[in-house]
Amino acid sequence: MRLRSFVRRNCWRAVFALRRDQRGNVVVLVAAALTVLVGFGGLVLDYGRIVAARANLHNATDAAALAGTEEYAMTNGNWSRTVAVAQEYLLANADPDPDGWNFCN
């Protein structure tokens, strides 16, 4: 019983001492803030790359659609040739990673 009260009393004494002593609190706050800022910076970079890849793929599909419609009009409705030309344009223009930062491989 005496040991339990001794431990309890000393634990509370240590807690109150830590609350009174404010040295080093800035370091803890700066470390926490930097962790959050670096995390949000990573999210911003990832989102920017996703938006750029989406825009690039959107432009490639637009080019393929335009090439397909032009080929359809030029060949008087040859559907297989239209699909082939659209696929060629899509493969030629689609680059989801224009900067070459492919981390998946």
Z-matrix of the N, CA and C atoms (Angstrom, degrees):
N
C 1 1.444
C 2 1.519 1 111.52
N 3 1.322 2 115.71 1 -37.72
C 4 1.458 3 119.27 2 -179.14
C 5 1.527 4 110.46 3 -69.32
N 6 1.331 5 115.36 4 -36.52
C 7 1.466 6 118.83 5 -179.52
C 8 1.533 7 110.69 6 -64.88
N 9 1.326 8 116.97 7 -41.97
C 10 1.453 9 120.75 8 -179.83
C 11 1.531 10 111.22 9 -63.06
N 12 1.285 11 118.86 10 -44.66
C 13 1.464 12 121.56 11 179.36
C 14 1.521 13 110.78 12 -67.56
N 15 1.328 14 117.25 13 -34.65
C 16 1.464 15 120.97 14 177.41
C 17 1.534 16 110.41 15 -64.91
N 18 1.320 17 116.87 16 -45.85
C 19 1.473 18 121.25 17 -179.78
C 20 1.519 19 110.08 18 -65.46
N 21 1.334 20 115.83 19 -44.55
C 22 1.457 21 119.70 20 -179.28
C 23 1.527 22 111.11 21 -61.64
N 24 1.307 23 117.03 22 -44.21
C 25 1.466 24 121.78 23 -179.03
C 26 1.520 25 110.59 24 -65.00
N 27 1.326 26 117.31 25 -42.95
C 28 1.466 27 120.31 26 -179.23
C 29 1.530 28 112.00 27 -71.41
N 30 1.317 29 117.57 28 -33.19
C 31 1.473 30 119.54 29 176.52
C 32 1.521 31 110.29 30 -64.77
N 33 1.318 32 117.06 31 -45.66
C 34 1.458 33 119.93 32 178.58
C 35 1.518 34 111.12 33 -64.57
N 36 1.317 35 116.89 34 -36.68
C 37 1.456 36 120.41 35 178.19
C 38 1.532 37 110.00 36 -63.18
N 39 1.347 38 116.80 37 -40.62
C 40 1.464 39 120.62 38 179.41
C 41 1.530 40 111.07 39 -67.65
N 42 1.329 41 116.49 40 -38.67
C 43 1.461 42 120.08 41 179.18
C 44 1.523 43 110.19 42 -64.02
N 45 1.307 44 117.19 43 -45.66
C 46 1.467 45 119.90 44 179.87
C 47 1.522 46 111.37 45 -66.69
N 48 1.322 47 117.63 46 -34.23
C 49 1.464 48 120.41 47 177.41
C 50 1.526 49 110.46 48 -65.52
N 51 1.318 50 117.06 49 -39.45
C 52 1.465 51 120.06 50 178.23
C 53 1.521 52 111.71 51 -67.77
N 54 1.314 53 116.57 52 -34.11
C 55 1.461 54 118.82 53 178.14
C 56 1.519 55 111.97 54 -69.89
N 57 1.320 56 117.48 55 -33.15
C 58 1.464 57 120.59 56 179.61
C 59 1.527 58 111.44 57 -77.17
N 60 1.316 59 117.04 58 -37.31
C 61 1.462 60 121.21 59 -177.19
C 62 1.531 61 108.49 60 -84.17
N 63 1.322 62 117.51 61 111.33
C 64 1.449 63 120.93 62 -175.11
C 65 1.528 64 112.86 63 -103.45
N 66 1.301 65 118.03 64 10.38
C 67 1.466 66 120.28 65 177.52
C 68 1.528 67 109.84 66 -68.98
N 69 1.305 68 116.60 67 135.24
C 70 1.456 69 121.66 68 178.07
C 71 1.515 70 114.14 69 89.14
N 72 1.305 71 117.62 70 -3.42
C 73 1.464 72 119.12 71 179.79
C 74 1.526 73 111.88 72 -65.63
N 75 1.319 74 117.13 73 -33.14
C 76 1.466 75 120.76 74 -179.27
C 77 1.527 76 110.46 75 -64.94
N 78 1.313 77 116.43 76 -38.17
C 79 1.464 78 119.92 77 -179.52
C 80 1.531 79 110.02 78 -62.96
N 81 1.308 80 116.79 79 -42.30
C 82 1.457 81 120.59 80 179.72
C 83 1.526 82 110.39 81 -65.17
N 84 1.314 83 117.36 82 -43.76
C 85 1.462 84 120.56 83 179.88
C 86 1.525 85 111.94 84 -65.87
N 87 1.321 86 117.15 85 -40.89
C 88 1.467 87 120.44 86 178.62
C 89 1.528 88 110.42 87 -65.69
N 90 1.313 89 117.26 88 -40.94
C 91 1.466 90 120.00 89 178.65
C 92 1.527 91 111.00 90 -63.06
N 93 1.315 92 116.98 91 -42.27
C 94 1.467 93 120.08 92 178.38
C 95 1.527 94 110.79 93 -66.02
N 96 1.328 95 117.06 94 -42.00
C 97 1.458 96 120.63 95 -179.59
C 98 1.532 97 111.14 96 -65.95
N 99 1.326 98 117.19 97 -40.65
C 100 1.464 99 119.85 98 179.22
C 101 1.520 100 111.36 99 -65.48
N 102 1.309 101 116.52 100 -37.59
C 103 1.464 102 119.41 101 177.79
C 104 1.519 103 110.43 102 -61.27
N 105 1.307 104 116.13 103 -44.78
C 106 1.466 105 120.27 104 179.79
C 107 1.532 106 110.41 105 -66.59
N 108 1.327 107 117.58 106 -42.92
C 109 1.469 108 120.34 107 -178.91
C 110 1.522 109 112.00 108 -65.21
N 111 1.315 110 117.66 109 -41.11
C 112 1.466 111 120.48 110 178.68
C 113 1.530 112 109.82 111 -66.09
N 114 1.328 113 116.54 112 -38.94
C 115 1.464 114 119.84 113 177.30
C 116 1.515 115 112.20 114 -62.36
N 117 1.327 116 116.98 115 -45.23
C 118 1.465 117 119.65 116 178.30
C 119 1.524 118 111.45 117 -67.84
N 120 1.322 119 117.75 118 -33.76
C 121 1.466 120 120.24 119 175.59
C 122 1.520 121 111.25 120 -61.47
N 123 1.320 122 116.72 121 -41.71
C 124 1.463 123 120.75 122 176.85
C 125 1.516 124 111.79 123 -63.59
N 126 1.334 125 116.36 124 -40.79
C 127 1.456 126 119.59 125 177.87
C 128 1.522 127 111.66 126 -64.17
N 129 1.328 128 117.05 127 -38.79
C 130 1.465 129 120.76 128 178.91
C 131 1.528 130 110.55 129 -64.65
N 132 1.322 131 117.01 130 -42.63
C 133 1.469 132 119.96 131 178.64
C 134 1.527 133 111.22 132 -64.77
N 135 1.322 134 117.13 133 -43.33
C 136 1.461 135 119.96 134 178.70
C 137 1.523 136 111.19 135 -62.42
N 138 1.316 137 116.68 136 -43.54
C 139 1.462 138 119.97 137 -179.98
C 140 1.535 139 111.02 138 -64.55
N 141 1.311 140 116.89 139 -40.04
C 142 1.464 141 120.50 140 178.11
C 143 1.517 142 112.20 141 -62.58
N 144 1.317 143 116.67 142 -40.13
C 145 1.462 144 120.06 143 178.80
C 146 1.524 145 110.93 144 -68.87
N 147 1.336 146 116.68 145 -36.68
C 148 1.462 147 119.72 146 178.03
C 149 1.526 148 110.37 147 -65.06
N 150 1.322 149 116.76 148 -42.78
C 151 1.467 150 120.38 149 179.72
C 152 1.531 151 110.54 150 -64.61
N 153 1.330 152 117.21 151 -41.11
C 154 1.472 153 119.76 152 179.10
C 155 1.524 154 111.29 153 -65.37
N 156 1.323 155 117.32 154 -41.97
C 157 1.465 156 120.09 155 179.03
C 158 1.525 157 111.00 156 -65.73
N 159 1.326 158 116.24 157 -38.86
C 160 1.464 159 120.23 158 178.84
C 161 1.527 160 110.70 159 -64.54
N 162 1.318 161 117.16 160 -42.50
C 163 1.463 162 120.44 161 178.95
C 164 1.524 163 110.78 162 -64.37
N 165 1.325 164 116.56 163 -40.48
C 166 1.456 165 120.60 164 179.55
C 167 1.527 166 110.51 165 -63.79
N 168 1.330 167 117.24 166 -44.95
C 169 1.463 168 119.84 167 178.99
C 170 1.530 169 111.55 168 -67.78
N 171 1.313 170 116.50 169 -33.77
C 172 1.465 171 120.17 170 177.17
C 173 1.529 172 110.40 171 -64.06
N 174 1.317 173 116.77 172 -43.80
C 175 1.470 174 120.53 173 177.58
C 176 1.522 175 111.23 174 -63.73
N 177 1.332 176 117.47 175 -38.00
C 178 1.465 177 120.56 176 179.85
C 179 1.523 178 111.19 177 -66.82
N 180 1.320 179 117.06 178 -40.60
C 181 1.471 180 118.66 179 178.63
C 182 1.524 181 111.23 180 -69.23
N 183 1.329 182 116.90 181 -34.81
C 184 1.466 183 118.96 182 175.70
C 185 1.527 184 110.94 183 -63.19
N 186 1.334 185 116.54 184 -42.99
C 187 1.467 186 120.29 185 179.11
C 188 1.525 187 110.65 186 -64.07
N 189 1.333 188 116.54 187 -39.96
C 190 1.467 189 119.54 188 179.36
C 191 1.519 190 110.90 189 -66.44
N 192 1.323 191 116.90 190 -39.46
C 193 1.466 192 119.88 191 178.86
C 194 1.523 193 111.04 192 -65.13
N 195 1.325 194 117.25 193 -42.65
C 196 1.467 195 120.49 194 178.85
C 197 1.529 196 111.43 195 -64.80
N 198 1.334 197 115.93 196 -41.94
C 199 1.466 198 119.19 197 178.76
C 200 1.522 199 110.71 198 -65.64
N 201 1.341 200 115.73 199 -38.69
C 202 1.466 201 119.08 200 178.90
C 203 1.512 202 112.35 201 -65.31
N 204 1.329 203 117.14 202 -42.51
C 205 1.467 204 119.20 203 179.75
C 206 1.526 205 111.35 204 -67.34
N 207 1.327 206 116.01 205 -37.01
C 208 1.467 207 118.14 206 177.89
C 209 1.531 208 110.47 207 -66.43
N 210 1.325 209 116.66 208 -42.20
C 211 1.464 210 119.92 209 179.05
C 212 1.532 211 110.72 210 -65.21
N 213 1.321 212 116.47 211 -37.72
C 214 1.471 213 120.50 212 178.10
C 215 1.530 214 110.87 213 -62.29
N 216 1.333 215 115.20 214 -40.71
C 217 1.467 216 118.57 215 179.64
C 218 1.528 217 111.53 216 -71.76
N 219 1.328 218 116.95 217 -35.12
C 220 1.468 219 120.63 218 -177.72
C 221 1.527 220 112.14 219 -74.46
N 222 1.330 221 117.34 220 -31.43
C 223 1.477 222 119.91 221 -176.77
C 224 1.526 223 112.48 222 -98.99
N 225 1.318 224 117.04 223 10.75
C 226 1.465 225 122.60 224 178.10
C 227 1.528 226 112.59 225 56.85
N 228 1.330 227 115.57 226 43.28
C 229 1.469 228 119.81 227 172.76
C 230 1.510 229 115.88 228 91.90
N 231 1.308 230 118.37 229 21.84
C 232 1.466 231 120.54 230 175.97
C 233 1.536 232 107.83 231 -76.80
N 234 1.336 233 115.06 232 98.93
C 235 1.463 234 119.94 233 -171.37
C 236 1.532 235 112.71 234 -69.10
N 237 1.318 236 118.38 235 -39.56
C 238 1.469 237 120.11 236 -177.93
C 239 1.530 238 110.81 237 -65.87
N 240 1.320 239 117.45 238 -39.55
C 241 1.472 240 120.86 239 176.99
C 242 1.529 241 110.35 240 -67.19
N 243 1.334 242 117.57 241 -36.95
C 244 1.464 243 122.01 242 178.96
C 245 1.522 244 110.64 243 -62.50
N 246 1.330 245 116.02 244 -45.89
C 247 1.477 246 120.28 245 179.67
C 248 1.517 247 110.35 246 -65.16
N 249 1.306 248 117.94 247 -40.05
C 250 1.461 249 121.02 248 -179.84
C 251 1.531 250 111.35 249 -63.36
N 252 1.323 251 116.83 250 -43.73
C 253 1.466 252 120.72 251 179.42
C 254 1.527 253 110.51 252 -66.04
N 255 1.337 254 117.24 253 -41.81
C 256 1.461 255 120.06 254 178.72
C 257 1.522 256 110.94 255 -62.49
N 258 1.322 257 117.39 256 -40.72
C 259 1.462 258 120.56 257 178.06
C 260 1.528 259 111.51 258 -66.13
N 261 1.321 260 116.73 259 -38.76
C 262 1.463 261 120.23 260 177.33
C 263 1.537 262 110.95 261 -61.08
N 264 1.317 263 115.92 262 -45.74
C 265 1.466 264 119.80 263 179.64
C 266 1.526 265 111.60 264 -65.08
N 267 1.314 266 116.04 265 -39.54
C 268 1.459 267 119.14 266 179.78
C 269 1.523 268 110.88 267 -64.50
N 270 1.310 269 117.36 268 -45.63
C 271 1.465 270 120.15 269 179.59
C 272 1.527 271 112.05 270 -67.69
N 273 1.319 272 117.02 271 -31.72
C 274 1.465 273 120.00 272 179.64
C 275 1.528 274 112.09 273 -73.22
N 276 1.330 275 116.86 274 -34.19
C 277 1.466 276 120.28 275 -174.14
C 278 1.520 277 114.70 276 -101.55
N 279 1.316 278 118.83 277 -16.48
C 280 1.464 279 121.05 278 -175.86
C 281 1.518 280 109.97 279 -80.91
N 282 1.306 281 115.86 280 113.52
C 283 1.457 282 122.30 281 174.31
C 284 1.527 283 106.69 282 -135.68
N 285 1.332 284 117.77 283 93.43
C 286 1.458 285 119.35 284 -176.10
C 287 1.519 286 113.32 285 -68.07
N 288 1.325 287 117.13 286 -12.36
C 289 1.457 288 120.52 287 -179.71
C 290 1.525 289 108.97 288 -129.56
N 291 1.343 290 117.97 289 77.11
C 292 1.466 291 120.50 290 -171.96
C 293 1.529 292 113.33 291 -67.59
N 294 1.312 293 118.27 292 -23.22
C 295 1.461 294 120.04 293 -178.19
C 296 1.517 295 113.13 294 -88.15
N 297 1.327 296 117.36 295 -9.61
C 298 1.447 297 120.58 296 -179.59
C 299 1.520 298 113.51 297 80.52
N 300 1.321 299 117.50 298 22.14
C 301 1.469 300 121.50 299 179.70
C 302 1.505 301 109.69 300 -97.48
N 303 1.294 302 118.04 301 61.74
C 304 1.454 303 121.46 302 -177.71
C 305 1.519 304 108.28 303 -89.79
N 306 1.325 305 115.92 304 105.72
C 307 1.461 306 121.17 305 -179.15
C 308 1.521 307 112.36 306 -94.35
N 309 1.313 308 117.83 307 2.94
C 310 1.474 309 120.48 308 -176.88
C 311 1.526 310 111.44 309 -81.76
N 312 1.304 311 118.82 310 -23.73
C 313 1.471 312 120.69 311 -177.80
C 314 1.493 313 111.79 312 -89.60
